[in-house]
Amino acid sequence: MKKLLVTMLLVAATATSAHAGLKVIGRGDAMRLDPSSFPPTMKANYEIVRVKCVKCHTLERTIVAIQTGVAPISGQPFDRSATKAYGIKMLRKPDSNMNKAEVKASVDLMNYLLSESEK
């Protein structure tokens, strides 16, 4: 219950303070990014994230973490070192079905998005 409350508060906070660098479409479980302004490499990386990562969680979790700088479940800082740690964690999960190249692409995208959200 506590995790749900924290997540709801983070979502509510981000709903009113959108970052100019990230174009977000939808809300809740339907939340996703508009990759139209991404460089070609990041568009390809987004497709990997859009297909692979949603097997275990919604894109909302990732978007909220990027927008707020806080991981919604753990409450820990979400920065470049966190993206690397999450990448390693996903690589080690047997059910993630992600290889090293896909994890690297996902981490690269999250780092790109963190940079864009700071603009």
N, C-alpha and C positions, 0 to 999 in steps of 0.2 A: 504494500500500500504506500509506503514511504517513497519507494522508487517511482511509482506512478505519479505521485504528487509532485516530486521534483521534476520529472519529465514534463508534466503538464505546465508547471510554472516556467520552465525553460522555453517551451513551445509558445506560451503566451507572451513571454518577453521578446522572443524573436519575431513574432507576428507583427509587433508594433515598431520594431527597429530593423528594417531590412537593410542589408548592405548593398551599396550601389554596384559593387563588383560581381555579385551573384544574382542571376535571374532565377527565381524559384517559381515553380508552377504548382498549384494545388496545395492542399493542406492534409495534415494527418498522414495516414497510410498511403495516400495518393500523391504526396509531396515528391517532386522530382526537380531536377535542374533543367534549364533551357540551355543546351550546349551550342546554340547557333553562333555564339561569339567566341567559342573556344578555338584555339589553334587546332589544325588537323590531328596532330598527335594526341591532344587531350580529348578530342571527340572520340577517337578510337579507344582511349583509356576509359572514357565514360561508358562506352558500350560494354566493356568488360565489367565494370562496377555495376552497371544497370542489370546485367544478366546474372553475374556470379554472386554478388553480395546480397541480393534480395532473397536468396535461398534461405538465409538465416535471419535476416532482419530487414526492415523497410529502409528506403533511402532517407526517410525523415531522420532517423538516428544519426546518420552521417552528416546530413545537412545542418541539423541543430548543433552538432559538435563543432562543425566548421564555423558556423555563424557566431556561436557564443564563446568558443575557445574552451568549452567544458564538455567532457564526455557525459552524455545524459544518464547512463546507468551507474557509472562509478563515481561521477562528480570530480574526476581528476582532470587536470589541464589537458587540453587537446591541442598540441602543437606539433612541430616537425619531429621531435623525438617520440611523441606518442604515435604518430602515423607509422613510423618505423616499427615500433613495438607491436602495434596492431597488425601490421603486415606479417611480422614473424609469427605472431599468435595464429593468424589465419593460415599461414603455410603449414603450421604444425597440426591444425585441426584436420582429422582424416575426412570429415564430411564436407569440408569446404570445396573439395575438387578444384583447387587452384594450384597452378604450378608456379615456379619462381618468376617467370616472365609476367604472368597475370598479377601476381602480388606486387611486383615492382611497378607495373603499370598503374595499379590501384593506389599505391603509395605516392607515386609521381603525381597522379591526379589530385589526391587529397592535399599534397603540398602546394600544387598550383592553385587550388581553390582557397587554401589558407591565405596565400599571397593576394589573390583577387579580392577576398573578403576584407582585407586590410585597406583597400583603396577607397 
